[in-house]
Amino acid sequence: MVARSEETSSVRRCGETVGTKLLRIAEKARKDKRFSFTSLYHLMNEELLRECFWRLRKDAAAGIDKMTKDKYAENLSANLSELTNRLHRMAYRPQPVRRKYIPKPGSTKQRPLGIPSLEDKLVQAGMARIMECVYEQDFIEDSYGFRPARSCHDALRALSDTVENHPVNHIVEADIKGFFDHVNQEWLMKFLAHRINDKRIHRMVKRFL
């Protein structure tokens, strides 16, 4: 039986910063590996989005909206207030992603690169922060891809330490060709629901997919 909660006490406490609320959610997820969170979307508020905004790269390429970080910052409070309002009315719709092709290292082929609009980057960053609080508690230590404060250099250092200090007979390199092009979105949503069963989170993730 999977434990569920409409709203944990951690997010009902008044006066706490969004960072503190996220830490409490992470602690709950770490302590109870079978707990399913059903009320997280309300954390997509102005405070969280403002923090995410200042973390965005200033020199990042603009998406289809041609909006830059500097331009959005000129009226930041009003922009974030209006964005939050659309999010909580479930009126926010992701914009098309601008496609750009870049050289693929070690190949004559080109790799497609998707450049989202600025608000899409912002909403994705907020959603990622919320979901990371839960899923970071479940990942094994040997996992490095697309995780905060981890990089391929960390993975290489760990591999080097294993090879130099432990008995190793074989090293196997494997890759899934075109994984992100072919991942089954239906199953992706089913896996998401194991730990996060907030229907509004699901709806927004589906819109981005």
C-alpha positions as CSV (number, residue, x, y, z in Angstrom):
1,M,0.0,0.0,0.0
2,V,1.5,3.3,-1.1
3,A,1.2,6.1,1.4
4,R,-0.4,9.3,0.1
5,S,-1.0,12.8,1.4
6,E,-3.2,15.6,0.2
7,E,-0.9,18.0,1.8
8,T,2.0,17.4,4.2
9,S,2.4,19.5,7.3
10,S,5.7,20.7,5.8
11,V,4.0,22.9,3.3
12,R,1.2,24.2,5.5
13,R,3.6,26.0,7.9
14,C,3.3,29.8,7.6
15,G,6.3,32.0,7.2
16,E,8.6,29.4,5.8
17,T,10.6,30.2,2.7
18,V,10.1,28.0,-0.3
19,G,13.6,26.7,0.2
20,T,12.7,25.4,3.6
21,K,9.5,23.8,2.3
22,L,11.5,22.0,-0.4
23,L,14.0,20.7,2.2
24,R,11.1,19.4,4.3
25,I,9.7,17.6,1.3
26,A,13.1,16.1,0.5
27,E,13.4,14.9,4.1
28,K,9.9,13.2,3.9
29,A,10.9,11.6,0.6
30,R,14.2,10.3,2.0
31,K,12.5,8.8,5.1
32,D,9.6,7.2,3.4
33,K,10.5,5.7,0.0
34,R,6.9,4.6,-0.7
35,F,5.3,8.0,0.0
36,S,3.4,9.6,-2.9
37,F,3.1,13.4,-2.9
38,T,-0.2,14.6,-4.1
39,S,0.0,18.4,-3.4
40,L,3.2,20.1,-4.7
41,Y,2.1,22.3,-7.5
42,H,1.2,25.3,-5.2
43,L,5.0,25.7,-4.7
44,M,5.2,27.1,-8.2
45,N,4.9,30.6,-6.7
46,E,6.5,34.0,-7.2
47,E,9.2,33.3,-4.7
48,L,10.3,30.0,-6.3
49,L,10.1,31.5,-9.8
50,R,12.2,34.5,-8.8
51,E,14.9,32.3,-7.4
52,C,14.9,30.3,-10.6
53,F,15.0,33.4,-12.8
54,W,18.2,34.7,-11.2
55,R,19.8,31.2,-11.8
56,L,19.1,31.4,-15.5
57,R,22.1,32.0,-17.7
58,K,22.3,35.6,-18.8
59,D,24.0,34.8,-22.1
60,A,21.6,32.0,-23.0
61,A,20.2,32.1,-26.6
62,A,16.7,33.4,-26.8
63,G,13.8,31.1,-27.8
64,I,11.0,31.7,-30.3
65,D,9.8,34.7,-28.2
66,K,13.1,36.5,-28.6
67,M,12.9,37.4,-24.9
68,T,16.2,37.8,-23.1
69,K,16.9,37.7,-19.4
70,D,17.7,41.4,-19.2
71,K,14.6,42.4,-21.0
72,Y,12.3,40.2,-18.8
73,A,14.1,41.7,-15.7
74,E,13.0,45.2,-16.6
75,N,9.5,44.5,-15.3
76,L,10.3,41.4,-13.3
77,S,7.8,41.6,-10.4
78,A,4.8,42.2,-12.8
79,N,6.0,39.5,-15.2
80,L,6.4,36.9,-12.4
81,S,3.0,37.9,-10.9
82,E,1.3,37.5,-14.2
83,L,3.1,34.2,-14.9
84,T,2.2,32.8,-11.5
85,N,-1.5,33.7,-12.1
86,R,-1.5,31.9,-15.4
87,L,0.2,28.8,-13.8
88,H,-2.4,28.5,-11.0
89,R,-5.3,29.0,-13.4
90,M,-3.7,26.2,-15.5
91,A,-3.8,28.7,-18.4
92,Y,0.0,28.5,-19.1
93,R,0.8,26.9,-22.4
94,P,4.4,26.2,-23.4
95,Q,5.5,27.8,-26.6
96,P,7.1,26.0,-29.6
97,V,10.8,25.3,-29.1
98,R,13.3,27.0,-31.5
99,R,15.3,24.3,-33.3
100,K,19.0,24.8,-33.9
101,Y,21.6,22.3,-35.2
102,I,25.1,22.1,-33.8
103,P,28.1,19.9,-34.8
104,K,28.2,16.5,-33.2
105,P,31.7,15.7,-31.8
106,G,33.4,12.9,-33.5
107,S,30.8,12.7,-36.4
108,T,29.9,14.5,-39.6
109,K,26.3,14.6,-38.3
110,Q,24.6,17.5,-36.6
111,R,22.8,17.3,-33.3
112,P,19.4,19.1,-32.9
113,L,19.3,21.6,-30.1
114,G,16.0,22.8,-28.7
115,I,15.9,26.4,-27.3
116,P,12.8,27.1,-25.2
117,S,11.3,30.5,-24.6
118,L,12.4,32.4,-21.5
119,E,9.2,31.7,-19.5
120,D,9.3,28.0,-20.5
121,K,12.9,27.8,-19.2
122,L,11.6,29.5,-16.0
123,V,8.6,27.1,-15.5
124,Q,10.8,24.1,-16.3
125,A,13.4,25.2,-13.7
126,G,10.7,25.6,-11.1
127,M,9.1,22.2,-11.8
128,A,12.6,20.6,-11.8
129,R,13.4,22.0,-8.4
130,I,10.2,20.6,-6.9
131,M,10.7,17.2,-8.5
132,E,14.4,17.0,-7.7
133,C,13.5,17.2,-4.0
134,V,11.7,13.9,-4.3
135,Y,13.7,12.0,-6.9
136,E,17.2,13.0,-5.6
137,Q,16.4,10.8,-2.6
138,D,15.8,7.8,-4.8
139,F,18.8,7.9,-7.2
140,I,21.7,5.7,-6.5
141,E,25.1,7.2,-5.8
142,D,26.5,5.9,-9.1
143,S,24.0,8.0,-11.1
144,Y,25.5,11.3,-12.5
145,G,23.5,12.3,-15.6
146,F,21.3,15.5,-15.4
147,R,21.6,15.7,-11.6
148,P,22.3,18.9,-9.6
149,A,25.9,19.5,-8.5
150,R,27.1,16.5,-10.5
151,S,28.8,16.4,-13.9
152,C,30.6,14.0,-16.3
153,H,33.8,15.0,-14.7
154,D,32.6,13.7,-11.3
155,A,31.6,10.4,-13.0
156,L,35.1,10.1,-14.6
157,R,36.8,10.7,-11.3
158,A,34.6,8.0,-9.7
159,L,35.4,5.6,-12.5
160,S,39.1,6.4,-12.2
161,D,39.0,5.7,-8.5
162,T,37.2,2.4,-9.0
163,V,39.6,1.2,-11.7
164,E,42.8,2.2,-9.8
165,N,41.8,1.0,-6.4
166,H,39.5,-2.0,-6.9
167,P,39.8,-5.3,-8.9
168,V,38.3,-4.7,-12.3
169,N,38.2,-7.2,-15.2
170,H,35.9,-5.5,-17.7
171,I,34.6,-2.0,-18.5
172,V,31.4,-1.9,-20.7
173,E,30.3,1.2,-22.5
174,A,26.7,1.3,-23.6
175,D,24.3,3.9,-24.9
176,I,20.7,4.0,-26.0
177,K,20.4,5.4,-29.5
178,G,18.1,8.4,-29.7
179,F,16.7,7.8,-26.2
180,F,15.0,11.1,-25.8
181,D,13.5,10.8,-29.3
182,H,11.9,7.5,-28.6
183,V,11.1,7.4,-24.8
184,N,7.5,6.2,-24.2
185,Q,5.7,9.2,-22.7
186,E,2.9,7.1,-21.3
187,W,5.3,5.0,-19.3
188,L,7.2,8.1,-18.3
189,M,4.0,9.5,-16.7
190,K,3.3,6.2,-15.0
191,F,6.7,6.2,-13.4
192,L,6.3,9.8,-12.3
193,A,3.0,8.9,-10.5
194,H,4.8,6.5,-8.2
195,R,6.3,9.3,-6.2
196,I,4.5,12.4,-7.4
197,N,0.8,12.1,-8.0
198,D,-0.2,15.7,-8.1
199,K,-2.6,16.0,-11.0
200,R,-1.6,19.6,-11.8
201,I,2.1,18.6,-11.9
202,H,1.1,15.8,-14.3
203,R,-0.9,18.1,-16.6
204,M,2.0,20.6,-16.8
205,V,4.5,17.9,-17.5
206,K,2.3,16.5,-20.3
207,R,2.0,20.0,-21.8
208,F,5.8,20.2,-22.1
209,L,6.1,16.7,-23.5
